[in-house]
Amino acid sequence: MLQHKTHYSIGEMGDEFSVTARALRFYEDESLIHPERRGTQRLYTDRDRARLAWILRGKRVGLSLTDIKELLDLYDLGDGRETQRLKTIERCRSQVERLERQRVDIDATIAELNEFIALIAGDKGEE
């Protein structure tokens, strides 16, 4: 019978999520995760694992650590995570809008660069 593990070392967490021990300590310093301490040893719980998954996903999609912390803290409101769900949707939609604006700017810059390259390439015989 497989026994469910309830605590994870800093090395196990780092390996599982491909993060450094330094990153885990940083997230702890920022009060994003809260490992149990036994002397100098940090023991991470399933809750810390879930929070770390949220942190890393939030970073991948461009949310700030402040936003991520706020969304994680909404987990404990006792409303069945409804507030957290709604706020997360709001933040993600805002991030999508920001990225779409950036895409328009990037596309315009690419077009301008391509025009400039074509102009310069056409001038090569006019020295």
Steps between C-alpha positions, in 0.01 A plus 500: 500500500638840402521748779431866419793723581409811701833684525761580239858621533632807325686269261187303415306819435779639287522183294125467455446859386842566341576791733804573710517489878572871481170559315310302764661702779412821311133394474509423871648845575220655293243305709379310196575158648528403865709188562516348843835540670684228688821667601652624175307246293202620298215253452246584232142377515247420229369853554845642419517280189162632381602859573831454316315368195282816507808721542680347204192507277438864594859590415479318165198706398656827616326570831699690758591337831271754667208382286587137563520554876165679503336217305655234723388681814141495372504119531436522875190721494270206563270570205582184309772690308236701311672835561835349402349360181340831401811706578720254311278525193510880526882509526544251216267695271690817579827323416354372170398856408849630582665226293265564207599869506866398507442266205358789294805710587738214419327430167525869408869506591567186295323650200699821533827309527415291194424818303829650616690183401336508156591868461862439596525186284367702204767769554797265480578590139477878550833579664 
